[in-house]
Structures are given as structure tokens and as C-alpha cells.
Amino acid sequence: MAGLPDTMLAAYLTELGGPERIRIGPLPVPVPGPTDVLVRTELAVNHVDTFVRSGGLTHRSRS
């Protein structure tokens, strides 16, 4: 998209664990689809982030 940078600075995880697993670095700016909207966000953190990061949300197959 015209006028957008190629990368953004982001905090992200490459594996589950404590705060020491959080990485900060450049990632590609997502390209929105025809029905999507790209929103610039300065900061977004909530209590679910800590729960998920620690492995509290895992996939379980149904029998």
C-alpha cells in the first residue's frame, strides 16, 4: 500500500514462557485484504496476553 513502511516495530513471541521470551524487533507490516482495515496501534496489552504467553491456552483434541 502506498505511504506505508515495509516494517513495523513489534513485541512478539517465538515460544511460550515468561516475559524473558518476549522479543522486540521489526516485523513486516500486514497487508489488509479487500474487506480488512489496517489500524495503527501504539500499544495494546491485556491480562489474556499473560495467560496465553504462559501456555494457559493450548489446543486439545476432542475424542
N, CA, C and O atoms as a printed pandas DataFrame, in Angstrom:
     atom_number atom_name residue_name chain_id  residue_number  x_coord  y_coord  z_coord
0              1         N          MET        A               1    0.845   -1.183    0.000
1              2        CA          MET        A               1    0.000    0.000    0.000
2              3         C          MET        A               1    0.887    1.241    0.000
3              4         O          MET        A               1    1.922    1.277    0.666
4              5         N          ALA        A               2    0.489    2.215   -0.722
5              6        CA          ALA        A               2    1.268    3.442   -0.834
6              7         C          ALA        A               2    1.300    4.186    0.494
7              8         O          ALA        A               2    0.291    4.278    1.193
8              9         N          GLY        A               3    2.464    4.712    0.831
9             10        CA          GLY        A               3    2.602    5.515    2.039
10            11         C          GLY        A               3    2.873    4.740    3.313
11            12         O          GLY        A               3    3.098    5.350    4.358
12            13         N          LEU        A               4    2.859    3.430    3.263
13            14        CA          LEU        A               4    3.130    2.621    4.449
14            15         C          LEU        A               4    4.570    2.127    4.437
15            16         O          LEU        A               4    5.114    1.820    3.376
16            17         N          PRO        A               5    5.196    2.048    5.622
17            18        CA          PRO        A               5    6.533    1.463    5.671
18            19         C          PRO        A               5    6.458   -0.047    5.431
19            20         O          PRO        A               5    5.384   -0.641    5.535
20            21         N          ASP        A               6    7.580   -0.658    5.114
21            22        CA          ASP        A               6    7.619   -2.102    4.889
22            23         C          ASP        A               6    7.606   -2.892    6.191
23            24         O          ASP        A               6    7.112   -4.019    6.235
24            25         N          THR        A               7    8.161   -2.286    7.273
25            26        CA          THR        A               7    8.242   -2.989    8.555
26            27         C          THR        A               7    7.681   -2.116    9.674
27            28         O          THR        A               7    7.514   -0.905    9.528
28            29         N          MET        A               8    7.397   -2.779   10.795
29            30        CA          MET        A               8    6.920   -2.103   11.998
30            31         C          MET        A               8    7.688   -2.663   13.181
31            32         O          MET        A               8    8.178   -3.790   13.115
32            33         N          LEU        A               9    7.803   -1.912   14.248
33            34        CA          LEU        A               9    8.419   -2.395   15.471
34            35         C          LEU        A               9    7.341   -3.113   16.272
35            36         O          LEU        A               9    6.268   -2.560   16.509
36            37         N          ALA        A              10    7.624   -4.336   16.685
37            38        CA          ALA        A              10    6.603   -5.128   17.370
38            39         C          ALA        A              10    7.208   -5.944   18.504
39            40         O          ALA        A              10    8.385   -6.302   18.470
40            41         N          ALA        A              11    6.389   -6.230   19.505
41            42        CA          ALA        A              11    6.724   -7.188   20.553
42            43         C          ALA        A              11    6.023   -8.482   20.167
43            44         O          ALA        A              11    4.829   -8.479   19.869
44            45         N          TYR        A              12    6.767   -9.595   20.172
45            46        CA          TYR        A              12    6.193  -10.852   19.716
46            47         C          TYR        A              12    6.834  -12.022   20.442
47            48         O          TYR        A              12    7.872  -11.874   21.087
48            49         N          LEU        A              13    6.210  -13.181   20.333
49            50        CA          LEU        A              13    6.695  -14.413   20.955
50            51         C          LEU        A              13    7.110  -15.403   19.880
51            52         O          LEU        A              13    6.465  -15.503   18.836
52            53         N          THR        A              14    8.180  -16.129   20.133
53            54        CA          THR        A              14    8.563  -17.230   19.257
54            55         C          THR        A              14    8.352  -18.567   19.961
55            56         O          THR        A              14    8.416  -19.626   19.337
56            57         N          GLU        A              15    8.098  -18.505   21.276
57            58        CA          GLU        A              15    7.793  -19.697   22.064
58            59         C          GLU        A              15    7.107  -19.258   23.354
59            60         O          GLU        A              15    7.233  -18.107   23.773
60            61         N          LEU        A              16    6.379  -20.186   23.982
61            62        CA          LEU        A              16    5.686  -19.877   25.226
62            63         C          LEU        A              16    6.683  -19.738   26.359
63            64         O          LEU        A              16    7.783  -20.289   26.298
64            65         N          GLY        A              17    6.303  -19.003   27.395
65            66        CA          GLY        A              17    7.157  -18.840   28.556
66            67         C          GLY        A              17    6.905  -17.512   29.238
67            68         O          GLY        A              17    5.896  -16.852   28.986
68            69         N          GLY        A              18    7.822  -17.130   30.097
69            70        CA          GLY        A              18    7.709  -15.895   30.850
70            71         C          GLY        A              18    8.081  -14.678   30.021
71            72         O          GLY        A              18    8.293  -14.769   28.812
72            73         N          PRO        A              19    8.155  -13.537   30.694
73            74        CA          PRO        A              19    8.469  -12.286   29.998
74            75         C          PRO        A              19    9.817  -12.321   29.268
75            76         O          PRO        A              19   10.021  -11.568   28.316
76            77         N          GLU        A              20   10.722  -13.174   29.699
77            78        CA          GLU        A              20   12.029  -13.269   29.031
78            79         C          GLU        A              20   11.913  -13.809   27.607
79            80         O          GLU        A              20   12.866  -13.702   26.834
80            81         N          ARG        A              21   10.785  -14.376   27.251
81            82        CA          ARG        A              21   10.560  -14.911   25.895
82            83         C          ARG        A              21   10.057  -13.854   24.913
83            84         O          ARG        A              21   10.025  -14.092   23.705
84            85         N          ILE        A              22    9.668  -12.698   25.423
85            86        CA          ILE        A              22    9.165  -11.634   24.554
86            87         C          ILE        A              22   10.335  -11.042   23.768
87            88         O          ILE        A              22   11.369  -10.700   24.340
88            89         N          ARG        A              23   10.163  -10.929   22.484
89            90        CA          ARG        A              23   11.164  -10.331   21.597
90            91         C          ARG        A              23   10.605   -9.022   21.056
91            92         O          ARG        A              23    9.403   -8.908   20.815
92            93         N          ILE        A              24   11.463   -8.047   20.866
93            94        CA          ILE        A              24   11.061   -6.782   20.277
94            95         C          ILE        A              24   11.938   -6.545   19.063
95            96         O          ILE        A              24   13.165   -6.568   19.155
96            97         N          GLY        A              25   11.304   -6.320   17.935
97            98        CA          GLY        A              25   12.061   -6.109   16.713
98            99         C          GLY        A              25   11.144   -5.825   15.542
99           100         O          GLY        A              25    9.924   -5.764   15.694
100          101         N          PRO        A              26   11.734   -5.653   14.383
101          102        CA          PRO        A              26   10.934   -5.338   13.199
102          103         C          PRO        A              26   10.211   -6.569   12.654
103          104         O          PRO        A              26   10.765   -7.668   12.629
104          105         N          LEU        A              27    8.982   -6.372   12.224
105          106        CA          LEU        A              27    8.188   -7.390   11.538
106          107         C          LEU        A              27    7.558   -6.723   10.314
107          108         O          LEU        A              27    7.394   -5.503   10.295
108          109         N          PRO        A              28    7.204   -7.505    9.300
109          110        CA          PRO        A              28    6.537   -6.922    8.131
110          111         C          PRO        A              28    5.185   -6.305    8.512
111          112         O          PRO        A              28    4.454   -6.861    9.332
112          113         N          VAL        A              29    4.866   -5.180    7.927
113          114        CA          VAL        A              29    3.544   -4.572    8.121
114          115         C          VAL        A              29    2.533   -5.474    7.421
115          116         O          VAL        A              29    2.721   -5.810    6.252
116          117         N          PRO        A              30    1.453   -5.877    8.120
117          118        CA          PRO        A              30    0.461   -6.740    7.481
118          119         C          PRO        A              30   -0.215   -6.045    6.297
119          120         O          PRO        A              30   -0.422   -4.832    6.311
120          121         N          VAL        A              31   -0.547   -6.809    5.303
121          122        CA          VAL        A              31   -1.251   -6.269    4.132
122          123         C          VAL        A              31   -2.726   -6.629    4.278
123          124         O          VAL        A              31   -3.079   -7.808    4.276
124          125         N          PRO        A              32   -3.594   -5.613    4.404
125          126        CA          PRO        A              32   -5.016   -5.914    4.572
126          127         C          PRO        A              32   -5.632   -6.462    3.294
127          128         O          PRO        A              32   -5.232   -6.101    2.187
128          129         N          GLY        A              33   -6.607   -7.336    3.466
129          130        CA          GLY        A              33   -7.359   -7.867    2.340
130          131         C          GLY        A              33   -8.411   -6.875    1.889
131          132         O          GLY        A              33   -8.512   -5.787    2.456
132          133         N          PRO        A              34   -9.195   -7.221    0.886
133          134        CA          PRO        A              34  -10.181   -6.284    0.325
134          135         C          PRO        A              34  -11.277   -5.873    1.309
135          136         O          PRO        A              34  -11.889   -4.818    1.140
136          137         N          THR        A              35  -11.532   -6.686    2.329
137          138        CA          THR        A              35  -12.574   -6.330    3.307
138          139         C          THR        A              35  -11.992   -6.025    4.677
139          140         O          THR        A              35  -12.733   -5.967    5.658
140          141         N          ASP        A              36  -10.670   -5.829    4.765
141          142        CA          ASP        A              36   -9.985   -5.558    6.026
142          143         C          ASP        A              36   -9.644   -4.080    6.167
143          144         O          ASP        A              36   -9.644   -3.326    5.193
144          145         N          VAL        A              37   -9.356   -3.687    7.400
145          146        CA          VAL        A              37   -8.905   -2.328    7.704
146          147         C          VAL        A              37   -7.603   -2.455    8.479
147          148         O          VAL        A              37   -7.524   -3.239    9.425
148          149         N          LEU        A              38   -6.590   -1.704    8.096
149          150        CA          LEU        A              38   -5.315   -1.682    8.804
150          151         C          LEU        A              38   -5.332   -0.507    9.767
151          152         O          LEU        A              38   -5.503    0.637    9.346
152          153         N          VAL        A              39   -5.156   -0.779   11.068
153          154        CA          VAL        A              39   -5.218    0.248   12.101
154          155         C          VAL        A              39   -3.858    0.366   12.765
155          156         O          VAL        A              39   -3.275   -0.640   13.168
156          157         N          ARG        A              40   -3.349    1.582   12.882
157          158        CA          ARG        A              40   -2.082    1.791   13.583
158          159         C          ARG        A              40   -2.366    1.810   15.079
159          160         O          ARG        A              40   -3.211    2.569   15.554
160          161         N          THR        A              41   -1.649    0.966   15.813
161          162        CA          THR        A              41   -1.813    0.862   17.258
162          163         C          THR        A              41   -0.492    1.183   17.923
163          164         O          THR        A              41    0.545    0.658   17.517
164          165         N          GLU        A              42   -0.506    2.026   18.926
165          166        CA          GLU        A              42    0.711    2.387   19.650
166          167         C          GLU        A              42    1.055    1.344   20.712
167          168         O          GLU        A              42    2.227    1.014   20.892
168          169         N          LEU        A              43    0.047    0.820   21.418
169          170        CA          LEU        A              43    0.279   -0.164   22.475
170          171         C          LEU        A              43   -1.028   -0.859   22.804
171          172         O          LEU        A              43   -2.067   -0.213   22.940
172          173         N          ALA        A              44   -0.975   -2.165   22.931
173          174        CA          ALA        A              44   -2.149   -2.934   23.326
174          175         C          ALA        A              44   -1.694   -4.142   24.139
175          176         O          ALA        A              44   -1.008   -5.021   23.616
176          177         N          VAL        A              45   -2.071   -4.187   25.408
177          178        CA          VAL        A              45   -1.719   -5.298   26.298
178          179         C          VAL        A              45   -2.923   -5.551   27.202
179          180         O          VAL        A              45   -3.570   -4.608   27.659
180          181         N          ASN        A              46   -3.220   -6.813   27.458
181          182        CA          ASN        A              46   -4.283   -7.128   28.399
182          183         C          ASN        A              46   -3.922   -8.386   29.180
183          184         O          ASN        A              46   -2.920   -9.035   28.878
184          185         N          HIS        A              47   -4.720   -8.733   30.173
185          186        CA          HIS        A              47   -4.413   -9.873   31.039
186          187         C          HIS        A              47   -4.408  -11.199   30.287
187          188         O          HIS        A              47   -3.758  -12.148   30.726
188          189         N          VAL        A              48   -5.109  -11.286   29.179
189          190        CA          VAL        A              48   -5.128  -12.524   28.400
190          191         C          VAL        A              48   -3.753  -12.777   27.781
191          192         O          VAL        A              48   -3.362  -13.931   27.600
192          193         N          ASP        A              49   -3.011  -11.708   27.453
193          194        CA          ASP        A              49   -1.666  -11.868   26.888
194          195         C          ASP        A              49   -0.778  -12.687   27.821
195          196         O          ASP        A              49   -0.071  -13.587   27.368
196          197         N          THR        A              50   -0.807  -12.383   29.115
197          198        CA          THR        A              50   -0.002  -13.123   30.085
198          199         C          THR        A              50   -0.461  -14.574   30.177
199          200         O          THR        A              50    0.371  -15.477   30.262
200          201         N          PHE        A              51   -1.759  -14.809   30.162
201          202        CA          PHE        A              51   -2.319  -16.149   30.233
202          203         C          PHE        A              51   -1.885  -16.998   29.041
203          204         O          PHE        A              51   -1.458  -18.141   29.209
204          205         N          VAL        A              52   -1.993  -16.441   27.846
205          206        CA          VAL        A              52   -1.623  -17.168   26.635
206          207         C          VAL        A              52   -0.115  -17.405   26.578
207          208         O          VAL        A              52    0.335  -18.501   26.246
208          209         N          ARG        A              53    0.662  -16.369   26.906
209          210        CA          ARG        A              53    2.119  -16.475   26.868
210          211         C          ARG        A              53    2.621  -17.596   27.776
211          212         O          ARG        A              53    3.584  -18.283   27.437
212          213         N          SER        A              54    1.979  -17.782   28.916
213          214        CA          SER        A              54    2.420  -18.791   29.872
214          215         C          SER        A              54    1.939  -20.190   29.510
215          216         O          SER        A              54    2.216  -21.143   30.238
216          217         N          GLY        A              55    1.222  -20.330   28.397
217          218        CA          GLY        A              55    0.759  -21.646   27.962
218          219         C          GLY        A              55   -0.610  -22.001   28.478
219          220         O          GLY        A              55   -1.011  -23.162   28.408
220          221         N          GLY        A              56   -1.340  -21.031   28.997
221          222        CA          GLY        A              56   -2.663  -21.276   29.550
222          223         C          GLY        A              56   -3.716  -21.613   28.518
223          224         O          GLY        A              56   -4.796  -22.088   28.869
224          225         N          LEU        A              57   -3.426  -21.378   27.265
225          226        CA          LEU        A              57   -4.374  -21.671   26.199
226          227         C          LEU        A              57   -3.702  -22.647   25.247
227          228         O          LEU        A              57   -2.844  -22.258   24.455
228          229         N          THR        A              58   -4.087  -23.892   25.323
229          230        CA          THR        A              58   -3.497  -24.905   24.456
230          231         C          THR        A              58   -4.587  -25.630   23.701
231          232         O          THR        A              58   -5.731  -25.693   24.152
232          233         N          HIS        A              59   -4.234  -26.176   22.554
233          234        CA          HIS        A              59   -5.178  -26.928   21.742
234          235         C          HIS        A              59   -5.351  -28.321   22.324
235          236         O          HIS        A              59   -4.367  -29.003   22.611
236          237         N          ARG        A              60   -6.563  -28.735   22.497
237          238        CA          ARG        A              60   -6.867  -30.090   22.981
238          239         C          ARG        A              60   -7.805  -30.739   21.978
239          240         O          ARG        A              60   -8.845  -30.181   21.630
240          241         N          SER        A              61   -7.428  -31.917   21.519
241          242        CA          SER        A              61   -8.289  -32.610   20.562
242          243         C          SER        A              61   -9.477  -33.223   21.294
243          244         O          SER        A              61   -9.381  -33.615   22.457
244          245         N          ARG        A              62  -10.598  -33.295   20.581
245          246        CA          ARG        A              62  -11.798  -33.883   21.160
246          247         C          ARG        A              62  -11.884  -35.340   20.771
247          248         O          ARG        A              62  -11.582  -35.708   19.635
248          249         N          SER        A              63  -12.294  -36.165   21.707
249          250        CA          SER        A              63  -12.418  -37.604   21.422
250          251         C          SER        A              63  -13.805  -37.938   20.984
251          252         O          SER        A              63  -14.100  -39.099   20.700
